[in-house]
Amino acid sequence: MQPPYYAVIFTNKRTEGENGYAEMAQKMEDLARKQTGFLGFESARDEIGISVSYWESLEDILKWKTNTEHLFAQQKGKSDWYAWYKVRICFVEREYGFNI
């Protein structure tokens, strides 16, 4: 990815039990990858979950937020999977790193 682009950072604390979470998480990642403007995805889970998706524009992020299947998953998250969550939307101006 070449900046500039947007990052949506989703942090959360899971509730107890699986309750179909892994299957839905994979389905949402697969669906997001098909959306216009999607650039990439990274995720980590330990004490809290952190997922970051990358997008070309704010309009693309809004389309993803209001996708019918994603709306269903959001409701399941509130009722079944998360004790809490936060969403942060950031504008990425620069990136750098080290690759082996």
Phi, psi and omega per residue, in radians:
M1 nan 2.407 3.060
Q2 -1.933 2.202 3.086
P3 -1.102 2.756 0.046
P4 -1.465 2.688 3.039
Y5 -2.795 3.112 -3.126
Y6 -1.965 2.584 3.054
A7 -2.119 2.295 3.022
V8 -1.855 2.019 -3.105
I9 -1.805 2.082 -3.115
F10 -1.988 1.926 3.087
T11 -1.904 2.560 -3.062
N12 -2.781 2.841 2.996
K13 -2.108 2.089 -3.114
R14 -1.287 2.645 2.959
T15 -1.439 3.026 3.111
E16 -1.247 2.592 3.056
G17 1.545 2.753 -3.096
E18 -1.451 -0.906 3.049
N19 0.887 0.601 3.117
G20 1.397 0.183 -3.062
Y21 -1.095 -0.862 -3.048
A22 -1.046 -0.741 3.131
E23 -1.103 -0.775 -3.137
M24 -1.200 -0.680 3.123
A25 -1.053 -0.757 3.119
Q26 -1.164 -0.708 3.113
K27 -1.073 -0.736 -3.134
M28 -1.194 -0.664 3.090
E29 -1.114 -0.794 3.129
D30 -1.067 -0.733 3.138
L31 -1.176 -0.740 3.128
A32 -1.049 -0.691 -3.133
R33 -1.072 -0.379 -3.140
K34 -1.563 -0.138 -3.061
Q35 -1.395 2.532 3.061
T36 -1.002 2.346 3.070
G37 1.515 -0.115 3.132
F38 -1.198 2.332 -3.107
L39 -2.021 -0.466 -3.104
G40 2.991 3.070 -3.065
F41 -2.692 2.442 3.036
E42 -2.418 2.585 -3.108
S43 -2.630 2.591 3.054
A44 -2.540 2.562 3.134
R45 -2.439 2.263 3.028
D46 -2.691 -1.960 3.073
E47 -1.057 -0.777 3.032
I48 -2.245 2.787 3.062
G49 -1.638 2.460 3.074
I50 -2.327 2.102 3.072
S51 -2.198 2.380 -3.141
V52 -2.220 2.172 3.020
S53 -1.989 2.656 -3.035
Y54 -2.103 2.392 -2.999
W55 -2.421 2.685 3.118
E56 -1.283 -0.626 -3.031
S57 -2.593 2.858 3.040
L58 -1.129 -0.592 3.111
E59 -1.100 -0.708 3.103
D60 -1.125 -0.670 3.106
I61 -1.116 -0.762 3.124
L62 -1.101 -0.715 3.093
K63 -1.061 -0.720 3.102
W64 -1.156 -0.771 -3.132
K65 -1.012 -0.614 -3.060
T66 -1.754 0.148 3.050
N67 -1.066 2.332 -3.042
T68 -0.969 -0.824 3.141
E69 -1.168 -0.627 3.109
H70 -1.188 -0.670 3.083
L71 -1.050 -0.712 3.093
F72 -1.070 -0.806 3.132
A73 -1.097 -0.649 3.108
Q74 -1.078 -0.740 3.126
Q75 -1.136 -0.725 3.081
K76 -1.092 -0.649 3.100
G77 -1.051 -0.783 3.141
K78 -1.177 -0.662 -3.046
S79 -1.556 -0.505 -2.961
D80 -2.181 -0.553 -2.862
W81 -1.928 -0.442 -3.018
Y82 -2.116 2.359 2.968
A83 -1.337 -0.581 3.057
W84 -2.832 2.803 2.999
Y85 -2.705 2.794 3.044
K86 -2.392 2.532 3.054
V87 -2.104 2.272 3.093
R88 -2.188 2.332 3.113
I89 -1.975 2.172 -3.022
C90 -2.202 2.582 3.036
F91 -1.697 2.146 -3.114
V92 -1.725 2.023 -3.136
E93 -1.643 -0.592 -3.109
R94 -2.442 2.714 2.956
E95 -2.582 2.631 3.053
Y96 -2.717 2.843 -3.127
G97 -3.049 -2.962 -3.113
F98 -2.326 2.232 3.082
N99 -2.107 2.450 3.090
I100 -1.401 nan nan
